[in-house]
């Protein structure tokens, strides 16, 4: 990775930690796939946009039936647990 890309990723990670009040280091717990039968959804304030069949990195499981995830564009947000499938 170039220095520019690395700094951009660090900045996005810091913004994520501030927005979601996430403390500590960002560790990927596992990867999951969005159900291919699910409909495509636009993201909201803290929700991640969903595309059927997309592979997401799981950062944290929450107790409200949501999963905190990161997509391939390094965007973070909540995803309903009902539309996620284990790999």
Residue pairs with C-beta under 8 A, 6 or more apart in sequence:
1 9
9 74
12 74
12 75
13 26
16 22
16 26
16 76
17 23
17 26
19 46
19 76
20 46
20 68
20 76
22 59
22 60
22 68
26 59
26 70
27 59
28 57
28 58
28 59
28 70
29 58
29 59
29 60
29 61
30 58
30 86
30 87
31 55
31 56
31 57
31 58
31 87
32 55
32 56
32 58
32 67
32 69
32 84
32 85
32 86
32 87
33 53
33 54
33 55
33 56
33 84
33 85
33 86
33 87
34 50
34 51
34 52
34 53
34 54
34 56
34 79
34 83
34 84
34 85
35 52
35 83
35 84
35 85
36 52
36 53
37 52
38 50
38 52
38 83
39 52
40 49
40 50
40 51
40 52
41 47
41 49
41 50
42 49
43 49
43 50
43 75
43 77
46 77
46 78
47 77
47 78
47 79
48 56
48 69
48 71
48 75
48 76
48 77
48 78
48 79
49 71
49 75
49 77
50 79
50 83
54 71
54 72
55 72
55 87
56 69
56 70
56 71
56 79
56 84
57 69
57 70
57 71
58 67
58 68
58 69
59 68
59 69
59 70
59 76
60 67
60 68
61 67
61 68
61 81
62 68
62 78
65 80
65 81
65 82
66 78
66 79
66 80
66 81
67 78
67 79
67 80
67 81
67 84
68 76
68 77
68 78
68 79
69 76
69 77
69 78
69 79
70 76
